[in-house]
Amino acid sequence: MRKADGILVHSRFDVFLDNVGHLFNKSRRKELSLERMIAADNVTALAQQVTNKATANQKIHFDKCPLIYWACCCNSYHVLLFLLVKGADCNQPDLKLNYRALDHCIRKRDWSLARLLLSSGNADARLVLPGRKRVTSFDMADNATQELIKTLEAKKRLLTQLKEQYGQQKELADKAYKQADMNKAREYYGQAAYTYKAMADWWQELASDENIPILKEYYQKQVKQHLKSYLGLASHADFYQQEDVNTLRLSFS
């Protein structure tokens, strides 16, 4: 700012600094707004700003802390579920502490959140972050938690195998149906239905072990969705007993 004939005149650099300061304050206000929404576990408000995978993976705290990490710090279960559904990357580290959401949960021994990240997200307990000297989430866990991680990793591998198996069976069933080979189509739809039933059982096992209501409800929702898909495939295959179907439909009432 310079003075000319007793009048204060803004130079172009002063205007530039004012604009930068305004943008910085606006960005910081938005960050603070996100922080408060997550801390309050307010999904309704957060949904207006997080609408896709890209926004679910944005960072706060001066572009250092992923939203999913902050959600775990705040024990915001509803927000964490919302971010996972939107496609948030569980393996993003907090750039200040060099910890991921899973690392934080294991250090705090919050097994419910850790289990959610491992089962429903892409969290990898064996991932080595840069600068960690080959220390992983698994290494930081106590013996009991390590056993739980091993068990869940084995379960996750089973779910992955079931998904791959279902994809192959569904592809064969659709192909047979298009070729008007109804016997083959019914056979493959039947196999795909049983695979989906096995996936429903997988989620049911998680639900039965969960104590936190919101997470239990999420797992039970997965069970119902998979059972509905099972019924849909079963109707294509026409292979089930009617009483079994009626039993399953009771769970939706």
Secondary structure, 3 states (H helix, E strand, C coil): CEEECCEEECCHHHHHHHHHHHHHHHHHHHHHHHHHHHHCCCHHHHCCCCCCHHHHCCEECCCCEEHHHHHHHCCCHHHHHHHHHHCCCCCCCECCCCECHHHHHHHCCCHHHHHHHHHHCCCCCCCCCCCCCCCCHHHHCCHHHHHHHHHHHHHHHHHHHHHHHHHHHHHHHHHHHHCCCHHHHHHHHHHHHHHHHHHHHHHHHHHHHCCCHHHHHHHHHHHHHHHHHHHHHHHHHCCCCHHHHHHHHHCCC
